[in-house]
Structures are given as structure tokens and as C-alpha cells.
Amino acid sequence: MNYEIDPALSVYALVERTQKDQRTTSLFNRRTMNVISNEIENATKIDGARNRIFSGFQYFSKFAPQAANYEKVAARSESVYLFGVMDVDPAALPVINNLHYVPLQPTDQLAREWFLISYSRTFATVLATEETSPFDAPDHVREFKGLWSFDVGMTNIVQEWLTSAVDAQALMIDEEQHDSRTQQMIINNIMRRMTDRITRRKSNASIMETQEQLRIVIDNTLRPAVS
């Protein structure tokens, strides 16, 4: 399928405009972003959330190490849409059932963003960030500004927006239909897994920095959600 993505489309900007609680934007390094993204994926792989997922990889060359992981995610999802600049041979991308590749142009705003949205009746979350480091920065110094939220209404707005962008069938889920009990259970599971990560033995400055960022994530995002 051919997709026509508005070059000005920005998940990060939409979340900034629609967030209800006015939380301060956080700064994340690449390792922290990987941990958060893995936990959103784990909500589907481990916790059983059969969601529609939108994931921004920036460049599809970054997808190869995640292909096996996303094959598992896609098998348990309603559908998965991956966004990225086609900087690899399209024929080299694996064909994965239930997963759709959405090509971007290098000048598109979404090519600057790392985002992950997961939505269904049982679980809703949105990670929306924009890279602040230069395009050619090595992985260990890449940084992002953005927000991770479990706000059901805001996540619904973003998924509806992206569903329209890829011309997919609307999910037709009202916010009132959302299963708050299952949402709470999955958030609790995520919090336990992330707490376990930050209590492991510290081995170097990079890991310690990530653990400190995860503490902030738990304090600003997870603890308010489970209070």
C-alpha cells in the first residue's frame, strides 16, 4: 500500500498540544528510550494487550535488530504500523504478518521523532519524543525530549490521528469503553519490571545515568498512574 504522509505531521507536537496534566517534558538517552519502548512492547508480548501499535523508527536501517522482537509483537497485536525513512532496500525488510511499513522522507518531521503508541480497550499509552542530538550523532550520545503518558483520552486522539494518516479502519473504541482495571494491572506490571531494572547492580556511568532517568520516569509517569 502507498502511504502519503504529511511532511509536517508530528506526534510530538500533537501530544504537547493535547496533554491534560501539563507534565514537564523529560529528556531521555537512547538506552532509556529502549527500555521504555521495550516495556510498551511487553504490554502486548507479556501482559496480553492486543493493541493497535504505531512505532516510529526514524530510519528503517534501525529496524533490523528489532525484527525478531516485532514478529512476536505483531503476532499478538491487532495491527502494527512502522514509520521510517527507507534507507535500506525495501526487499530486504522482512515480511511480517500483521505489520505494515510506512515510508517517510528524510525531511519529514516524523523522521526526527521516536514514538510508540499502543491502544485498545484494555491498554493505552503514548511515548512521543523528538531527537535533540544531531542526525549523525553516535548512539551513546543521542538524546530525546518528550513525554510518556498513560492518559487514555490523549492516546486515543493520537491513535485516531495516525489511523487516519495510514488510511486504516477506525478502531471505534469510545473512551468510556476502556477497561480501566486491566489498564491498571498492566501499568503495575510495567512498574514492577522497571523498578527491577533500577535496583540491579550499577556497573558503569552510562548504566547509572539510565537508571536515574528511569527513576524519574517512575516518579513522574508510573507512580501517579498507580496511586
Secondary structure, DSSP 8 states (H G I E B T S, - for coil): ------TT--HHHHHHHH-SS----EEEEHHHHHHHHHHHHHHHHTT----EEEEEEEEGGGTGGGHHHHHHHHHHSSEEEEEEE--S-GGGS---TTEEEEEE-TTSGGGGEEEEEEESSS-EEEEEEEE-S-TT--GGG-EEEEEEE--HHHHHHHHHHHHHHTT-------GGG--HHHHHHHHHHHHHHHHHHHTS---SHHHHHHHHHHHHHIIIIIHHHH-
